[in-house]
Amino acid sequence: LGDCQLHTSCGIQKCTTDFVSFTSHLNTALEDFDLEFCKALRAYSACTYRNSKVCRGNLVYHSAVLGIGDLMAQRNCTKDGPTSSTNPEMTHDPCNYSGHTEAREHQGGEKTPAPTYLFCGLFGDPHLRTFKDHFQTCKVEGAWPLIDNNYLSVQVTNVPVVPGSSATATNKITIIFKSYQDCTEQKVYQAVTDDLPAAFVDGTTSGGDGNTRSLHIMEKVSGKYIEMHARHIGTTVYVRQLGHYLTLAIQMPRELVMAYEESQDLQLCVNGCPSSERIDDSGRLPLPVMSKLLPQGSAAHPQSVYTLETATTKCHEKMLVKDIYFYSCVFDLLTTGDANFTAAAHSALQDVEALHPRKEHWHIFPRSGGGALGRDSKFFVRLGLVCLILVVFL
């Protein structure tokens, strides 16, 4: 049996190596992942079939055949259909960013590291998670650039959410995919509150020719949630409307994120918010001044103002882990009284889990001794006193 396994005419190792080459660059966050993975599996299966006679006594071969069947069932792959190229080293699609590193490696003859992907997100009052995994809460009222590099521009417009508070939320997002070689012409997308279109401003839903379609929009929930996939720059964008405000999440390759000129240095996703615009203190959220949330002379509406207890309970219904997203949810409920911010924090964390490449970095926790850590912190003690005063005087 050992002699059979070592028989040099069995080509199972080459089949496996080709399959790895076909799939190593694929990104599960991209919409065409299953399609490309199934093509690679069919190529793998065809290769094993060609070697079935010479590999008859090879245990590795039989394990591979069983594994292919399991994977095809898991991905709902059909047995008949297109297959990946039989020469993966020479395959190069100029409008598929994930194939660029393989092409450079083949041309230069040196091993090229797999591309590093970064994540940025904006939601709530607003809370910003930068490409460096820094978490900030900012005012940034008006129009501000989130991203502005040689390939993509994203600008958000934020408006105050309650009278007397410096907190704002996003009611407009403008995204510009810049023209790139023959892959796509410039495409502009714009969303405003209650108008989240599933098309670019020119009415199209994709960029590039019909065969390439290197850029396209997918509507996930009508008027509430869309995704944009840009294969040519390896970028995925999620835009949602929750309540009256918008959220955004993006995954983009590091080398493209850093491709910008000195004049483009004001990018919230890259460098965070200017210190003058920060509401938080190095990630620690301040005490909301709740007495300013009700207009003077108006009647109190207890159902519209959360206490620490009810806000904590409400956020805990959606988020079991008490990370910075949980505390952002509590902060937003205490600041605005709007329950939609709970859904915004929850979906923001879901977007992180879908787009952030490193699972160990999904959750960010406030530093010990910070203002939003637990019931015994100064944040919550002070907040309880304010709530008690409000109850007495209102």
N, C-alpha and C positions, 0 to 999 in steps of 0.2 A: 504493500500500500504506500509506503514511504517513497519507493522508487517511482510509483505512478504520480504521486503529488509533485515530484520534482521534475517530471518529464518536461523537457524544454519546449516541446511543440505545443503545449497548452498555453493559449494566449489570454488567460483570464486576468493576469496582472495588467496587460495592456488595456483590456476592456475597462477595468476598474480605474486605471490612471486617466483614461479618456473621460470617464464619467465625472471624476473629481474635477478635471479641467473644465467640463461643461457647466458645473454647478457651483464652483468655488466663488465665483463673482456675483452670484445671484443674491438679491436682497429681498427678504420675506415681506418687507413693507411695500414693495412695488406691486402694482396691480397685475402685471403679467408674470408674476413668479410661478404660479401653478402651470401656466402654459409652457414656459421654458423648462421647468423641472420635468414635466411629462415628456417633452421632446427628448430630454437627456436620458430619461428612463427607457424610452423606446429604443434609443440608440444603444444603450447598455444591453437591453434584452436581445437586440439583433446581433450584437457582438458575441454574446454568450451562445446564441443559437449556432452561429458560424463555427464556434469552437466546441460544439457539443460532443462530437465524436472523439477528438483528441483529448478532451478534458473529462472523459467519462469517469475515470477513477480518481478525480481530484476533489477533495472535500471542500476546498476553497471555492471551486467552481459551483458545486451544488449549494453551498451557503449563499453565494451571490445570486443564484437563480431564485432561491426562496425569498431572499431579501428584496429583490426587484419586484416580485409578486406582491409582497406586503406593502411596499411603498406605492405601487400603482393603485392598490386598493384604497390606501389611506388618502391619496390625492385624487381619487376618482378619474384616473387616467384611462383612456381607451387604448386597446392594444393596437388598433390601426390609427395612423395619423402621421404627421410630420416628425422627423427626427433631427437631432442636432447634427451639425457638420461632422463628417468622419475625420476631419483634420482640425481639431480645436485650436491648435497652436497658430494656425493661419487665419482663423476667423476674426474679423474686425468689422464692427458696425460703428461708423463714425458718429451715429446718432444714439448710441447706447453707452452712457458714461461708464457703466460697470465693465465694459470691454476695453476701455482705454488703457488700463494698466497692463492687461495681457498683451496688447499690441505693442506698447512701449518695451515691455520685457522681451518680446520676441525680436524686436528690431535691435535692441541694445545688447541683448544676450546676458543681461544681469537681472537678478531676482528683484522684482519690484514689490514693496510691501502692499498689502491689500489697503484700499482706501479707507480712511477714518471718517466716520460720519458723526456730525454734531447735531444737537437738538436745541431749539429755542421755542418758548411758548409764552403767550400773553393771555390773561383772563382776569375776570373780576374787577377789582377796584383801582387801578389794574395791578396785578401781580405779574412780575416778569421773571422768567427763568432764562438766563443767557446761555450762549453757546459754551461758556465756561462752567456751567452748572452753578452759577451764582443766582441766588433768589432774592429779589428786591420787590418792594412795594413803593410805587411812585405816584406823583401828581401828574406830570407830563400832560397838562391840559392843552388842547389844540392839536395841530398836526405834527407828528414826530416820525423820523425814519427808524424802522426796526432793522432793516437790512438795506444796504446800498453797495453792491459790488459790481464787478464787470459782467455778471450774468443775470442778476436778479435785484429788483428793488421792491421793498415792502414798506408802505407808509400807513400809519394808523392815526385816527383822529379821536381824541378823548374829550368827553364832556363831564361836568359835575353831575353827581348822582343825587345828592341831597343838599339843601340850603345849609350854609354854615360849616360845611365839611370840605376839606381839601381833596377828598377822595374823588376820583373820576373813573369812568368806564368807557370802553370803546364802542363808538356807534358808526364808524366808517373804516373800511380797509381797502387800500389800493395796492394791487400787485402788478408789477411789470416784468414779464419774461422778455429779456432782451434778445434781439435777433442773433442767431448762432449758425454760422456757416450755411449749409443747405438743409439744416435740420428743422428750423422754424424761423418764421419772420417774427417781429416784435408782437407780443400779445399783451393786452392790458385787461385786467380783471378788477371789478369794483363792486363792493358790497356795502350797503348801508342798512341800518335798522329797518326791518320789515321788507327788505328787498335783497335776498340772497340768491342771485341768479345762478343757473347751471350753465352759463355761457360767458364768453369774453364780451367786452363792450361792443365788438364788431358783429356779435351774433353767432360766431362760430364756437364750436366746442373742442377744437383741437388745433394744433399747429403742425406744420410740415405737410407733405403730400399724403395722399390716401394710404399708401403702403407703409410709409415711415411712421406717421402719427407719433412723433417723438414727445409731444405735449398734448395732454387731454384732460378734460374735466369730467368727473363722475358725480352725479347727484345721488347721495345716500338717503337723505330724508328731505322731501320737497320743501323748499323754503327755509330749511333749518340746518342742513349739514351737507357740505360738498367737499370733495377731495380733488386736488390737482396733482397729476403725476408728470414730471418732466424727465424722461429717460435720458435726454441728451446731457443733462447736468446732474443726474442722479438725485433729484430733489423731489420730495413729497410735501404737500401743504394741505392742512386741514383747516377749514373755516366753518364755524358754527354760530348760530344765533340761539341764545338762551335768555328768555325774558326779553328785555329791550336792548340787550347789548351783545356784542360779538366777541368771539374768542378765536385765537389763531395758534396753530402748532406747525412746526416745520422741521424737517430733517434734510441736511445738506452736507456734501463732502467738505471736509476741512480745507482742502487746498483751494476750493472755489470760494468758501467763506472768506478766506484771507486774501483773495484776489481783488484788492481795491486800492484806489489812489489815496494820497495823503489828505486830499480835500474831502474824502468820503469817510472821515473818521468818526463822525457823529452817527453811530449805529447802536441802538439800544441793545440789540441781540449780541453785539460784539463787545462793547465796552460798558454796558449797563447804563443806568440813568445818571445824569449829572447829580452831584451831591446836593445841589440846591433844590432838586426835584424829588429827593427821597423822602418818603413818609416813615419808613422803617429805620431802625438803628442797627445796621449790620445784620439784617435778617430778622431782628426782633420787632414785632409789631407794637405800636403804641396804643395807649388807651383811647378808644373812640370817645369824643366829647358828645355824649348822647343828649345832653340838655339842649344842644343846638340843632338837633335833628327835626324838632317840631317848630313850625313857623310861629312867631309870636302872635298871641291872641287866638290861636286855633285850639279846638277841642282835642283832648288827648284820645288816641285810638290805641288801646293796649294791645289789640291784636296785631298792630303793625310794628311794634317795638319788641324785640327779643330781649329776654334777660340772659345772663350768662348760662343759667341752667337750661333754658329752652333752646338757646343757640347751640350749646354743646350737644344736647340730645338730638337736635335736628341734623347736625353735621355727622354725628356718629351713626345715623341711620344709613348714610351713603358710604362713609369712609371709616373703616375699622381701625386703621393704623393712624396713630396720632402724629403724623408728620407735618411738614410745613403746609401742605395742601389742606389738611384738617384745620389747622389754626387760621389759615387764610379764610376758610369758610366761616369760622366763628367770627373773625374780624369783620367780614363783609356783612353778615347778618346783623351784628351789633351796630354797624355803621349805617346800613341802609334799611333794614327791616324787610328786604326783598328776598323771599325764599328761592328765587331763581338763581341766586348766587351759589346756593348749595349745589345745584345741578352743574353750574359752571366749574366749580372746583373739582367735582367728581369727574366730569368729562375731561378736564385738563389732565388729571392723573391718568385716565384711560389713554389719552393721546400720548402721554409719556411712555406708557407701557407698550404702545403700538409702534412708536417711532424712535425712542431713545435706544441706541444700540447696546448699552451696557446695563443689564438688569440690576447689578449691585448699586447703581447710581439712581435708580428710579425714585427712591424715597430720600428726601432731604429732611433732616431733623434740626430743630433749633438748637443752638449751642447751650450747654448747661448754664444755668444762671440767667438765661434770657427771659424776656418779658412775656413769653407765650408758651410756657412749658407745662403748667398744671395748676390745680386749684390753690396750691400753696404759694405760687409765685406772686410777686408784688403786683403784676399785671391784674390778676384775678382778684386779689384783695382790694385793690383800688377800684376795680370795676364793680365789685359787689357793693361798696360804699356808695358809688354814684347811683347804681340802680335803686338802692334803698332810699336815697334822697329824692329820686324821681318819684318813687311810689308815694312818699309822704306828701310832696308838694303838688303832685298832679292828681 
